[in-house]
Amino acid sequence: MPSWRRVDKLEYESFAPKTTGFYLIFKSENGVDEALIKHLLTYGIASVIVSAGTVFQRNNEHNYTIRPDEKNDYAQLIQYFRNENKLIQHIFYFWSVTLNGEGLTQAESLSRHFFGLFYLGNALESNKSILAPNERTEITIVTNQFADVTGNEALYPKKALLTGPCKVIPQEYAYLNCRLIDVESPTPGSAAESQLVKQILAESQTDAENSVIAYRGPHRWVQFFESAHSSTSMVNRFKTGGVYFITGGLGGIGLTLAEYLAQKFQAKLVLLGRTPVPPRESWAEILSAPDKGALYQKIKSIIKLEELGAKVLALNADVAKLSELQTAVTQARHDFGAINGVIHTAGEVSGGLMFSKTEEIISRVFAPKVRGMQVLQTIFKDDSLDFMLLCSSLATIAGGLSKVDYCAANAYLDAVAHYAYRKNTYPTISVNWDSWRDVGMAASMEIPDGVGIAPKEGAEIFERIVNGPNIPQVIISTVDLQTRLRQTQKDLIAQPFNFTPPAQKAGKFSRPALQTIFKSPESELELSIAEIWQSLLGIEAIGVDDNLFELGGDSLLGIQLLTRVRAAFSVDLHPADFFRSPTITALAALVETKLLDEIEFTR
């Protein structure tokens, strides 16, 4: 479980900031940033200030205005620095400090709490020459209303979206580091403000053991994670024949939990999905057809649930659309009566590193978790539910390559659970699940023994969490969490996984229809790498220019792939290098370069 402990504050009286380059400050009208700018002047440091506005404008060499939601403005800003041969020493991001977070529109919240940092990171990636050499450039994110530390501070869940860039930027861009400082805004001009500014500056210059720090008054708090012990005060929140509304109910985790509820409680299950399930009178024809695709599997799953004793209502609706979800809930209540519990498993993932993600891709990931959660809150705010369980991800704690949007979206679920803990009359629990094995996208993946959550184990954990103490957030990790958090991405790729070579499949899948023209591997190196791809993906033939993500792979499978390539060729490969262009051609070039470097080194 996540918690907070008070620790000694940093010594800042004898402290002097680094002055290799200039300090870039994304300024909000909150007072603390103004005080920091004045404090830096006492060290002879003139900051470059960036304010939010409606047009891009260079007011002078130390003052700019940009649009927070316009990515080209960030690129233009950085280009000015490059043209003027300026070197960035440190970045302070104050745009997420607000006097009243609720006053922002949805678009303004997204731009200040996610896209601002996302665009900034990508702009810096394209202009690394403006960063101080031979050291990591620090991005210090200062916010408020972010963390539930004392139980008394105001909370604004959308600020949890900052978690995605804060965790993932340092993982994808090795020359950048991020830390987040959550504060309570003091009275402008007060001694408390002066002290807070000195504390923020001291934090920004120290090695970050913790990526998230909180200040409450003069006191410094750090987040830690404590093991949850089996509770003796269990409450049975499930009802035999109870009605359970499951978003993403026909997905891997949704179906696993539905099956458990069917078998143990003969539940009435409302399974919500975006793809319609055809009328029952057409099922026989679909089941007898030669095509055993996704629709076939869904119908078979529903039939299995009913054989286990459940009553099943499969409904088509987009959880992110209020009118559609309201219609589905009304239908569920009409058919089954009052809803006893809500299980929110709906989610979307996307591949690709930050520089390759578009606003459209990110919006798809945010839709079920962010907007969908808001819609669920609107519809069930006055209900007397027994519980609402939110399926979040361990990515909010550990980040992960290609997961900047997924990490942010799931962090929002965690924040909503903490907010609801203070407001709702029923338990709202966010569960940061580790990867599940043998379900959903992982069903066809080869995962080492002991890695991931087995379906039966996950379902039993689900029941214990729901029936356990009313706490807002529970983390499920299959390995020691602290060890996992200390790992770098280089550590991950170096793990000595003992993969068992997969048995030859009776029939591998055909190559999917791609826009990329098929080109066969030619060199011995390409052929060897292609065999590894075909083995893991289960595809008969893969072209050298085929993209891993377009073939149905994801970052976890990419890590497996790199582990195999590393073992096969005894080379050290950084995942970020591969994910920039996840093709056999690009990977062969990386391996060849590493091998040539090794030869050169041994001369």
C-alpha positions in Angstrom: 0.0 0.0 0.0 1.3 3.5 -0.7 1.8 5.7 2.3 3.8 8.8 3.4 6.4 9.4 6.1 7.8 12.6 7.5 11.6 12.9 7.1 14.3 15.4 7.8 14.2 18.4 5.6 17.1 19.3 3.4 19.8 21.7 4.6 19.5 24.8 2.4 21.1 27.7 4.2 24.6 27.0 2.9 23.4 25.8 -0.5 24.4 27.3 -3.8 22.7 26.3 -7.1 24.6 25.2 -10.3 25.1 27.9 -12.8 26.5 26.1 -15.9 23.5 27.3 -18.0 20.2 29.2 -17.5 17.2 28.3 -15.5 14.0 27.8 -17.6 10.8 28.5 -15.6 7.3 27.7 -16.8 5.5 30.4 -14.7 2.0 30.3 -13.3 0.4 33.2 -11.4 0.7 31.6 -8.0 3.3 33.6 -6.1 5.8 30.7 -5.4 7.3 30.9 -8.9 7.7 34.7 -8.5 9.5 34.2 -5.2 11.8 31.6 -6.8 12.7 33.9 -9.7 13.6 36.6 -7.1 15.5 34.1 -5.0 17.6 33.0 -8.0 18.6 36.6 -8.6 20.4 36.6 -5.3 22.7 34.0 -6.8 23.2 36.1 -9.9 20.9 33.8 -12.0 18.6 35.5 -14.4 15.8 33.0 -15.4 14.1 32.6 -18.7 10.4 32.8 -18.1 7.7 31.1 -20.1 4.1 32.1 -19.5 0.9 30.5 -20.8 -1.1 32.5 -23.3 -3.1 32.4 -26.5 -0.3 33.1 -29.0 3.4 32.4 -29.3 5.4 35.5 -28.5 9.0 36.3 -27.7 8.7 39.3 -25.5 12.4 39.6 -24.9 15.3 37.2 -24.5 14.3 36.4 -21.0 10.5 36.3 -21.4 8.3 34.2 -23.7 4.6 33.4 -24.0 3.4 30.1 -25.5 0.2 28.1 -25.9 0.2 25.1 -23.5 -1.7 22.9 -25.9 0.3 23.7 -29.0 3.3 21.4 -29.5 4.9 23.5 -32.2 5.2 26.4 -29.7 7.5 24.2 -27.5 9.6 23.4 -30.6 9.8 27.1 -31.6 10.7 28.0 -28.0 13.6 25.6 -27.9 14.7 26.6 -31.4 15.1 30.2 -30.2 17.4 29.0 -27.4 19.4 27.0 -29.9 19.8 29.9 -32.3 21.0 32.1 -29.4 23.4 29.4 -28.2 21.8 29.2 -24.8 22.3 26.2 -22.5 19.6 25.0 -20.2 20.8 24.1 -16.7 17.5 23.4 -15.0 13.8 23.5 -15.7 11.1 24.4 -13.2 7.5 23.6 -14.3 4.9 25.6 -12.2 2.0 25.3 -14.7 0.3 22.8 -12.5 0.1 25.0 -9.5 -3.4 26.4 -9.4 -5.4 28.4 -6.9 -8.6 26.5 -7.8 -8.0 23.4 -10.0 -11.7 23.0 -10.5 -11.8 26.2 -12.4 -9.9 24.7 -15.4 -11.7 23.2 -18.4 -11.0 19.6 -19.4 -8.7 20.8 -22.2 -6.8 23.2 -19.9 -6.3 20.5 -17.3 -4.9 18.1 -19.9 -2.5 20.7 -21.3 -1.2 21.9 -18.0 -1.1 18.5 -16.2 0.1 16.3 -19.1 0.7 17.7 -22.6 2.9 20.6 -21.4 5.5 18.2 -20.1 4.9 15.7 -22.9 5.6 18.4 -25.6 8.5 19.8 -23.7 10.2 16.4 -23.4 9.8 15.7 -27.1 11.1 19.2 -28.0 14.2 18.7 -25.9 14.7 15.3 -27.5 15.1 17.0 -30.9 17.5 19.6 -29.5 19.8 17.9 -27.1 22.6 20.3 -27.9 21.0 23.0 -25.7 21.3 20.9 -22.6 24.2 21.1 -20.2 26.8 18.4 -21.3 27.9 15.4 -19.3 25.0 15.6 -16.8 21.3 15.0 -16.7 19.1 18.0 -17.0 16.6 18.2 -14.2 12.9 19.0 -14.6 11.4 19.9 -11.3 7.6 19.8 -11.4 6.0 21.9 -8.7 2.3 21.3 -8.1 -0.4 21.4 -5.4 -3.6 19.4 -4.7 -1.7 16.3 -5.9 -1.0 13.9 -3.1 -3.1 12.6 -0.2 -0.5 13.0 2.5 -2.3 14.1 5.7 -5.9 13.6 4.7 -6.7 17.3 5.1 -5.3 18.9 1.9 -7.5 19.6 -1.1 -7.2 17.0 -3.9 -7.6 17.5 -7.6 -7.4 14.1 -9.3 -6.6 15.4 -12.8 -3.2 16.5 -11.5 -2.3 12.8 -11.2 -1.8 12.9 -15.0 1.6 14.5 -14.2 2.7 11.1 -13.1 3.1 9.8 -16.6 5.6 12.3 -17.9 7.4 12.4 -14.4 7.9 8.7 -14.4 8.5 8.0 -18.1 10.5 11.0 -19.4 13.7 9.8 -17.5 13.2 6.3 -18.7 12.9 7.1 -22.3 15.4 10.1 -22.3 18.5 9.2 -20.4 19.8 12.8 -20.3 16.7 14.1 -18.5 15.5 13.6 -15.0 12.2 14.5 -13.4 11.0 15.0 -9.8 7.7 16.2 -8.5 7.2 18.4 -5.5 3.7 18.7 -4.1 3.1 21.8 -2.0 0.5 23.8 -0.2 0.6 27.3 -1.4 1.7 29.7 1.4 0.6 33.3 1.8 2.5 35.4 -0.8 5.4 37.4 0.7 5.3 35.4 3.9 8.2 33.8 5.8 6.6 30.4 4.9 6.8 31.2 1.2 10.5 32.2 1.5 11.3 29.0 3.3 9.3 26.9 0.8 11.2 28.5 -2.2 14.5 27.6 -0.6 13.3 24.0 0.0 12.2 23.7 -3.6 15.5 25.0 -4.9 17.5 22.6 -2.6 15.3 19.7 -3.7 16.0 20.5 -7.4 19.8 20.3 -6.9 20.0 17.0 -5.0 20.2 13.4 -6.3 16.6 12.3 -6.5 16.1 9.1 -4.5 12.4 9.7 -4.6 10.7 11.1 -7.7 7.8 12.5 -5.6 8.2 14.7 -2.6 5.6 16.6 -0.6 5.8 19.6 1.7 3.2 20.4 4.2 4.1 23.6 6.0 7.8 23.3 6.8 7.7 19.5 6.9 9.1 17.2 4.2 7.3 14.0 3.3 8.4 11.1 1.1 6.2 8.3 -0.3 6.9 4.7 0.6 5.2 1.4 0.2 4.3 -0.9 3.0 3.3 -4.6 2.7 -0.4 -5.3 3.2 -1.0 -8.0 5.8 -4.1 -10.3 5.8 -6.8 -8.6 7.7 -8.9 -10.3 10.4 -11.7 -7.7 9.9 -13.1 -9.1 6.6 -16.5 -7.9 5.4 -18.4 -10.0 2.8 -19.3 -7.3 0.3 -20.5 -9.9 -2.3 -24.0 -11.2 -2.6 -25.1 -14.5 -3.9 -27.1 -13.6 -7.0 -25.8 -10.0 -6.8 -25.7 -7.7 -9.8 -22.2 -6.7 -11.0 -21.5 -4.1 -13.7 -18.2 -4.8 -15.4 -16.8 -2.3 -18.0 -14.5 -4.1 -20.4 -16.4 -7.1 -19.3 -15.6 -9.2 -22.4 -11.9 -8.4 -22.1 -9.3 -10.7 -20.5 -9.4 -9.4 -16.9 -13.1 -8.6 -17.1 -14.0 -12.1 -18.1 -11.7 -13.7 -15.5 -13.4 -11.8 -12.7 -16.8 -12.4 -14.2 -16.1 -16.2 -14.3 -15.1 -16.1 -10.6 -18.3 -14.2 -9.7 -20.4 -16.7 -11.8 -18.8 -19.7 -10.2 -18.8 -18.6 -6.6 -21.8 -16.3 -6.3 -24.0 -17.2 -9.3 -24.0 -13.5 -10.0 -26.0 -11.5 -12.5 -23.3 -10.1 -14.7 -23.6 -7.0 -16.9 -20.7 -7.1 -19.3 -20.1 -3.8 -21.1 -18.1 -3.6 -24.3 -17.7 -1.4 -27.3 -18.3 -4.2 -29.8 -21.9 -5.4 -30.0 -22.7 -9.0 -29.3 -25.3 -10.2 -31.9 -28.8 -11.5 -30.8 -28.9 -15.0 -29.3 -30.9 -16.4 -32.2 -27.8 -15.9 -34.5 -25.4 -17.6 -32.1 -25.8 -21.1 -33.4 -24.9 -20.0 -36.9 -21.8 -18.0 -35.7 -20.6 -20.9 -33.6 -20.9 -23.4 -36.5 -19.1 -21.1 -38.9 -15.4 -21.9 -39.7 -14.3 -18.5 -38.5 -13.3 -18.8 -34.9 -12.4 -15.2 -34.3 -13.1 -12.7 -31.5 -16.9 -12.8 -31.8 -16.9 -16.6 -31.6 -14.7 -16.4 -28.4 -17.0 -13.8 -26.8 -20.1 -15.9 -27.4 -18.4 -19.0 -26.0 -17.3 -17.1 -23.0 -20.9 -15.9 -22.3 -22.2 -19.5 -22.6 -19.6 -20.7 -20.2 -20.6 -18.0 -17.6 -24.2 -19.1 -17.9 -23.2 -22.8 -17.5 -21.4 -21.8 -14.2 -24.7 -20.4 -12.9 -24.6 -16.7 -13.9 -27.2 -14.6 -15.7 -25.4 -12.5 -18.3 -26.4 -9.3 -20.0 -23.9 -8.2 -22.7 -24.3 -4.6 -23.6 -22.7 -2.4 -26.2 -21.6 1.1 -25.0 -18.6 3.4 -24.9 -17.8 4.0 -21.2 -16.5 7.4 -22.1 -19.8 8.6 -23.5 -22.4 9.7 -20.9 -25.5 9.0 -22.9 -24.4 5.5 -24.0 -23.4 4.5 -20.5 -26.6 5.9 -19.0 -28.6 3.8 -21.5 -26.6 0.7 -20.6 -27.1 1.2 -16.8 -30.8 1.9 -17.3 -31.1 -1.4 -19.3 -29.1 -3.3 -16.6 -31.4 -2.0 -13.8 -34.5 -2.9 -15.8 -33.3 -6.5 -16.5 -31.5 -7.3 -13.2 -32.6 -4.7 -10.6 -30.3 -2.6 -8.4 -26.5 -2.8 -9.2 -24.5 -4.0 -6.2 -21.0 -3.5 -7.5 -19.1 -1.8 -10.3 -15.8 -3.2 -11.7 -14.0 -0.8 -14.1 -11.6 -2.9 -16.2 -12.0 -1.0 -19.5 -8.7 0.2 -20.8 -6.6 0.9 -23.9 -2.9 0.6 -24.4 -0.6 2.0 -27.1 2.9 1.2 -28.2 5.7 3.5 -29.2 7.9 5.9 -27.4 6.9 9.5 -26.5 8.3 11.0 -29.7 6.1 8.8 -31.8 2.8 9.3 -29.9 0.1 11.6 -31.3 -2.7 13.4 -29.5 -5.1 11.0 -31.1 -3.3 8.0 -29.7 -3.1 9.5 -26.3 -6.8 10.5 -26.3 -7.7 6.8 -27.0 -5.7 5.7 -24.0 -7.2 8.5 -21.8 -10.8 7.9 -22.9 -11.8 4.8 -20.9 -9.7 5.6 -17.8 -10.1 9.4 -17.5 -13.3 10.3 -19.2 -14.8 6.9 -18.6 -14.1 7.3 -14.8 -15.7 10.7 -14.8 -18.8 9.3 -16.5 -19.0 6.4 -14.0 -18.8 8.9 -11.1 -21.6 11.0 -12.6 -23.9 8.0 -13.0 -23.2 6.2 -9.7 -22.7 9.2 -7.4 -26.0 8.7 -5.6 -26.1 4.9 -5.7 -25.7 2.7 -2.6 -23.1 0.4 -4.1 -21.4 -2.3 -2.0 -18.1 -1.3 -3.8 -16.5 0.1 -6.9 -13.2 -1.4 -8.0 -10.9 0.3 -10.5 -8.4 -1.8 -12.4 -5.3 0.4 -12.4 -1.8 -0.7 -13.3 1.6 -1.1 -11.7 2.8 1.3 -14.4 1.7 4.2 -12.2 4.3 3.2 -9.7 7.1 1.9 -12.0 6.4 3.8 -15.3 7.7 1.9 -18.3 8.9 2.5 -21.9 6.1 3.5 -24.2 3.7 4.0 -21.2 3.6 7.7 -20.7 -0.1 7.9 -21.5 -1.0 4.6 -19.9 0.9 5.5 -16.7 -0.9 8.9 -16.5 -4.4 7.5 -17.2 -4.1 4.8 -14.5 -2.6 7.3 -12.0 -5.8 9.3 -12.5 -7.8 6.2 -11.3 -5.6 6.0 -8.2 -6.2 9.7 -7.5 -10.0 9.3 -8.0 -10.0 6.5 -5.4 -8.2 8.7 -2.8 -10.6 11.5 -3.5 -13.7 9.2 -3.3 -12.4 7.7 -0.1 -13.2 11.1 1.6 -16.5 11.6 -0.2 -18.3 8.3 -1.0 -20.3 6.2 1.3 -19.1 3.0 -0.4 -15.6 1.7 -0.8 -13.8 2.9 -4.0 -10.6 0.9 -4.5 -8.0 1.3 -7.1 -5.9 -1.8 -7.7 -2.5 -1.4 -9.3 -2.3 -4.8 -11.0 1.0 -6.3 -12.2 0.7 -7.9 -15.6 -1.7 -10.8 -15.8 -0.6 -13.9 -17.6 -2.8 -16.2 -19.9 -5.5 -13.6 -20.3 -6.2 -10.8 -22.8 -3.2 -9.7 -24.9 -0.9 -11.9 -22.8 -2.9 -15.1 -23.7 -0.7 -15.8 -26.7 2.5 -14.5 -25.1 5.4 -16.6 -23.8 6.0 -15.4 -20.3 8.6 -16.9 -17.9 7.4 -19.0 -15.0 6.8 -16.8 -11.9 6.2 -13.6 -13.9 2.7 -12.2 -14.0 -0.5 -12.9 -12.2 -2.2 -16.2 -12.9 -6.0 -15.8 -13.5 -7.1 -18.0 -10.6 -4.7 -16.2 -8.3 -5.8 -12.8 -9.5 -9.5 -13.6 -9.0 -8.8 -14.7 -5.4 -6.8 -11.5 -4.7 -9.8 -9.5 -6.2 -12.1 -11.1 -3.6 -9.8 -10.4 -0.7 -9.3 -6.8 -1.7 -13.1 -6.2 -2.0 -13.8 -7.9 1.3 -10.9 -6.4 3.1 -10.4 -3.0 4.9 -11.8 0.1 3.2 -8.6 1.5 1.8 -8.4 3.5 -1.5 -5.4 1.9 -3.1 -3.7 -1.5 -3.2 -0.6 -2.5 -5.2 -0.1 -6.0 -6.5 3.4 -6.9 -7.5 4.7 -10.4 -8.3 8.2 -9.4 -7.3 9.6 -7.3 -4.5 8.4 -3.8 -5.3 11.4 -1.9 -4.0 13.8 -4.0 -6.0 11.6 -3.4 -9.1 11.5 0.4 -8.5 15.3 0.5 -8.2 15.8 -1.2 -11.6 16.8 0.9 -14.5 15.6 0.0 -18.0 19.2 -1.3 -18.6 18.7 -3.6 -15.6 15.5 -4.9 -17.1 17.1 -5.8 -20.4 19.9 -7.5 -18.6 17.8 -9.8 -16.5 18.8 -13.4 -16.9 15.4 -14.8 -17.8 15.6 -18.5 -18.6 13.2 -18.6 -21.5 12.3 -22.1 -22.7 12.3 -22.2 -26.4 8.7 -22.4 -27.6 7.5 -25.7 -29.0 6.9 -25.7 -32.7 3.3 -24.5 -33.2 1.1 -26.7 -35.4 0.1 -23.7 -37.4 1.5 -20.2 -37.0 -0.5 -17.2 -37.8 -0.3 -15.6 -41.2 1.3 -12.2 -41.5 -1.4 -9.6 -40.9 -2.4 -7.1 -43.6 0.0 -4.2 -43.3 0.6 -1.1 -45.3 4.3 -2.0 -45.2 5.5 -3.9 -48.3 6.8 -7.3 -47.4 10.6 -7.7 -47.7 12.3 -10.9 -46.8 15.3 -11.1 -44.5 18.5 -11.5 -46.5 21.6 -11.3 -44.4 22.5 -14.0 -41.8 22.0 -11.5 -39.1 18.5 -10.5 -40.3 17.5 -14.2 -40.7 18.6 -15.0 -37.1 16.7 -12.0 -35.7 13.7 -12.8 -37.8 13.6 -16.3 -36.3 13.4 -14.8 -32.8 10.5 -12.5 -33.9 8.6 -15.4 -35.5 9.1 -17.5 -32.4 7.7 -14.9 -30.0 5.0 -13.5 -32.2 3.9 -16.8 -33.7 3.8 -15.4 -37.2 4.9 -17.5 -40.2 6.8 -14.8 -42.0 7.9 -11.3 -40.9 9.3 -8.7 -43.2 12.4 -6.8 -42.2 10.5 -3.5 -42.3 7.5 -4.7 -40.4 6.8 -2.7 -37.2 6.6 -4.7 -34.0 3.6 -2.8 -32.7 1.7 -3.1 -36.1 2.3 -6.9 -35.8 0.5 -7.0 -32.5 3.4 -6.7 -30.2 3.8 -4.4 -27.2 6.6 -3.1 -25.0 6.6 -6.2 -22.8 7.1 -8.4 -25.8 9.7 -6.1 -27.1 11.7 -6.5 -23.8 11.4 -10.3 -24.2 12.6 -10.0 -27.8 15.6 -7.8 -26.8 16.5 -10.2 -24.0 16.7 -13.0 -26.5 18.7 -11.0 -29.0 21.1 -9.9 -26.2 21.6 -13.5 -25.2 22.0 -14.7 -28.8 24.6 -12.1 -29.8 26.1 -11.1 -26.4 25.5 -7.4 -27.0 24.1 -4.7 -24.7 21.0 -3.1 -26.2 19.0 -0.2 -24.7 15.3 -0.6 -25.1 14.8 3.0 -26.1 17.2 2.6 -29.0 15.1 -0.3 -30.4 11.7 1.2 -29.7 12.5 4.2 -31.8 12.3 2.0 -34.9 11.1 -1.5 -33.9 11.9 -3.4 -37.1 14.2 -6.2 -38.0 16.2 -3.9 -40.2 16.8 -1.4 -37.4 17.5 -4.0 -34.8 20.0 -5.8 -37.1 21.8 -2.4 -37.6 21.9 -1.9 -33.8 23.4 -5.4 -33.2 25.9 -5.0 -36.0 27.0 -1.6 -34.7 27.5 -3.1 -31.2 29.4 -6.1 -32.6 31.7 -3.8 -34.6 32.3 -1.7 -31.5 33.2 -4.8 -29.5 35.7 -5.8 -32.3 37.2 -2.3 -32.3 37.5 -2.3 -28.5 39.4 -5.7 -28.4 42.0 -4.6 -31.0 
